Amino acid sequence: MGFLTKHEQRDACLPIERQKLREAIYKDLVHDTDILAFFYGGSLAKGNEDLYSDLDLRIVVEDSAYETYRLNKKERATKWGDVLYYEDFPRAPYSIAHFSSFIKVDTFYYRQSDLQPSPYLKHLLIEHDPNGIISQIRDKSQSIDYLFSEKEFEVWRGKFFAYLHEVYRRVQRGEYNYAFQMVNSLSYSIVIGWYVEMGEVPNSFGDWSKVEGRRSPLSEKQMNQLVSWDVGMRDEQKLVHVFRSQVEEFTRVHRVLAERLRVPVNQAWLNEIIGMVL
């Protein structure tokens, strides 16, 4: 029984287990007078969930109760089912609970003032919103497009250059795992460029959710490029081949985005930066 087949029976039941968690969450939260609203984001809200989708739960609480709820975020999750473990940072306004059903719930707590119309809030599955707070935000978000600013463009290309130079340094030191991490970051930098180029809202950096697989917005060509940039061997020549290809695609995307933003491209400057390692 292999890695992909051992848990087939359990995995087939994951949508049922996810629904059970949703029902438990609803029963727990809906009558809490300090909770103004709660809703789901992510794939559930977009309607493209699969067997392994988690629950991206968002809870809006009264300002006066916010700190209490944040401090008790882990304990709250125990009311919904059997928690095996948490991913948690004590000071953060969120907690991720992993349940024995193999479903995880990412819970974020907000004050009402924390939420403003945004292109990230276009797709919401509202469970409880008696005062229409969230539905108004969702409606206003529909007309807001994601804008990739000149400042974000500068940060984006600066990070690409830094990752490129770091690959060279780490290979020279024999630190291949670090080099692999940087190559992966180069790939993700290009993914951000692809998303912006096609008008998609990119994930936060390093979040590979839905970048690959059936739910990806990428073209077949782009998916194949990502595969070609996989590095699994401690082979200097392979690494050089990979990041030459990455630089070629970055250069194309950089040119497209620069033209859209009307940012002049100094090719001699780009060549100097790239030429320091290639």
Secondary structure, DSSP 8 states (H G I E B T S, - for coil): --TTTTTHHHHHTHHHHHHHHHHHHHHHHTT-TTEEEEEEEHHHHHT---TT--EEEEEEE-GGGHHHHHHTHHHHHTTTS-EEEEEE-TTSSEEEEEETTS-EEEEEEEEGGG----GGGSS-EEEE-TT-HHHHHHHHHTT------HHHHHHHHHHHHHHHHHHHHHHHTT-HHHHHHHHHHHHHHHHHHHHHHHT----STT--TTTSSTT--S-HHHHHHHHHT---S--HHHHHHHHHHHHHHHHHHHHHHHHHHT----HHHHHHHHHTT-
